[in-house]
Amino acid sequence: MNTISLIGIAAALLTTASFVPQAWKILRLRQVKDLSLTMYIMMFSGQLCWLAYGLFLGDLPLIIANVVGGSLTGTILGFKLFLK
């Protein structure tokens, strides 16, 4: 594995893991009123686009990061839409 791939993997891990604390806080507190719906719609849509781009390129770090990140962001978005 080359240095550029390692940088990509590190970036993927860090940006993807950044959603874990928010998801965990939502699960603990069952509260989403202060979250921006627009931000999570935009982020989720962007991650789906990045996933498609990664699939077209066959770029594994990009694919994995956006599958995991999109799952976390989609979960948070689902909580925002359906948790009352």
N, C-alpha and C positions, 0 to 999 in steps of 0.2 A: 504494500500500500504506500502510495507516495504522500508527500507533505501536503499537497493541495487537497487530497481526499481526507486526510486527517483533520485539516482545518474545516472542511465541509461537515465532517462528522461532529466535531466539537461545536460548530455553529448550530447544527441541527439539534444536538442534545441540549444546549443552553436555551435556545429559543423555544423549543418544545416544552422543556421542563418548567419554563416560566409560567405556564398556565396551571401547573399542579397546585401551587398554594391557593390560587383563586378557587379552583374546583373544590379543594379540601375545605376551604372556609365556607363555601356555599353548602356543602354537605353537612358541616357541623352546625351552622347557624340557621339553615333553611331560609335564607334571606337573600334576595336579589334586587331589591328596589333601587339600590344605588348604582347598579351596573348600567352602562349605556347599551341599549338594544342596538342602536346603529353601529356602534363599534364592533360588537360581536357578529352582527350580520356581515359587515364588511370584512372582518378578519376571517370568518368561516368561508366566505366566498373567495377571498384571496388565496386561502390555503387549498381550496379545491382547484383553483387555477394553477397554483404551483405544483400540486399533485399531478394534474394532467400534463403539465410541462415536463416534470420529472419522468413521467411514464413515457412520453414521446422521446426523451433523450436517453432513457434507460439509466438514469442517474440514481443509484440506490440510496445514498444519503438523503437526497432531495425527496425521494419517494417515502422513505421511512419517516423522516421528519414530518412530512405533511399528512401521512396517514395517522400518526400518533397525535400531532398537533391538531389536526382537523377533528379527531375523535374527542379530544379534550375541549376544544372550542365549541364543537357541536353539542357536547353535553352541557356546557355552561349556557349556550344559547337556548337549548331545550329547557333548562331550568328557568331561564329568564322568561321564556314564552309561556310555560305551563305551571310554574310553581307560584302559587298565590298565598 
